[in-house]
Amino acid sequence: MPRPLSPARSLLRLLENSATPLFAVDSRRRIVFAARALGDWIGISADRLVGQSCDYHPGGDDPLAQAAAALAPPPEAFLGQIEDGSVSRLASGKLPFERCAARFVKVAGNDAEDSLLPVFVQLQSHVPPDGPASSLAPPRLHAQLLDQRSQLGKRFHISQLLGESDAIARVRRQVRVAAESPARVLIVGKTGSGREHVAKTIHYARPAAQLGSLVPIACPLVDAEEMQAALASCLRRQHEAQPTAPPVALLLDVDRLNASGQQELAGFLALPNIELRTLATSSVALERLAAKGKFRRDLAYTLGTLTIALPPLAKRSVDIPLLAQHFVEEANRGRNEQLSGLQPAAQELLSGLPWPGNIDELAKAVREACNQATGPLVTAANFPAWVHLAKNARAHPPRRHEAIQIDKFLAEIERELMVRALAAASGNKSRAAQLLGVSRPRLLRRLSQLGLIAPPVAEEPVVFEPLPEEP
Amino acid sequence: MSAARLIVCEKVPRWAVALRRALGDRSRQIVETRSLISSLSALAESPASLVVAQITSVNIEPALVWLSTIHRDFPLARVVVALEPDLASAEPLLREAGAVAVYYSTLQAKPMARLARRQLALAPSDERDLWQWIAERMPWPTHASA
């Protein structure tokens, strides 16, 4: 006679067979339980999900890790700050991407390390609103990222291709064409716009059978001798690695290749029986340089059979919130405390900047801010000083070649210093004088002269009337 | 601190000596480190540097990871490898990992120095306008007026 199940085992059996997709995550964000219905919903056996990490980030290259990461509850749920939110199912096979409402019920243990977070996926319910600025709220951006990653597929390194703008959608189409074509590709864009990244995306998106070795060549540094050595090494790698797939020379900043290097490269590419693909990056169109006599015309046409122009970040500022969310989630890898996204004020700060360094500069700013963040959301104050300085500098547009009145100019700077010192001293003028290294009377005099305080009212002289004489 | 220096990473200073001779007046921009890890700290101070890394059979595997770290965290930096001749077969792999050039003997210090001069000349220049220059020197930035 079989032994009757204990109440705990009975409950476990009941939960395993629940019709609601249900799973539980421990304090280290590992899935410790998954109901069969969850496996049915995401198309992966529930048993395989147990033990997977549920961090709030892209999830690596493994499909199982990606599916588990898509289920990750937002960091606020682990802190007990929210009970309602959403989780996502990645698109796979016949299953489309889906974002579903979910309920989080934090169960505290004896200590912080011991808590459990059961998650009930509510298939029939609407996803709760994400907040006032719903299109930019972190949960919505997180879901958008998951959907885009799903669509772009595992072959692409996608960070520079993320976005909803028409400009980047066009680039994605061009990248797909380039990945399927044997043509030489030239990627044109400003520094930091992701040229090298896109070039590698094109290379690694090619079918495995056509994947030769990729050898980067830093064109601003090489002359004819170094170019020859690099190209020879490229061909040698082909023989060792993949004899059937031609090697690929990644010509970085080819617009800055000097004349002798251009000659060597042109000669090499013209050799018969040498099959060498090229992916080239440049900050300007090579035909334009050739028209000015600064680049070999034949080489410009050879390298640019297919040209992809990357838009600067300033021209697609609508993509900044999604890109920033992506970099926050990238920073979550290997972090104990996970971050959910950016506060609205932080998003506003980033969206208002010109980003001359483009995506690389944005990624750097977000990485530094994540290192300073203490709560689940990154605040504007977490961003480094250089980001705020860039914002302040924008308030004073460049005034090149303009005559100044030096006294007025210096007074403006002095005024700003005094405003800041008073704020730092919480309005205490003695303390502000100390911060500025001046005496209090001098500070008061300058504050009055600069109009920062009302001038002191001249006191009326006190007149003592003589006492009446005693009779 | 300059944005670009020449960082030479080797156990025994052979390449550093040869480069100082080859570079002449630029030799004061040379920084020597004794490990790949410590060269990352030097790079953090001068992120547009040229790093000369001595690669041997002992450190070749960590060197491949180190190359990808530099590529990710210091996109303006460039790496040149000083490779043991016995490891010549690893040259294509090191180039694929991101090394811009591979040299085998200190007799090649002159071409290496030429490459270093070009990298130092590419260091980003200060194009900030006057207000940004002033703004960076202003104290109490969190109390800046709007």
Interface residues (C-beta under 8 A of the other chain):
Chain A: E196 S213 L214 V215 P216 I217 A218 P220 L221 V222 D223 E225 E226 A229 A230 S233 C234 R236 R237 E240 A241 D360 A381 A385 W386 H388 L389 A390 N392 A393 A395 H396 P398 R399 R400 I413 E416 L417 V419 R420 A421 A423 A424 L435
Chain B: P75 R78 S89 E91 P92 L93 R95 E96 G98 V100 A101 V102 P111 R114 L115 R118 Q119 L122 R128 D129 L130 W131 Q132 I134 A135 E136 M138 P139 W140 P141 T142 H143 A144 S145 A146
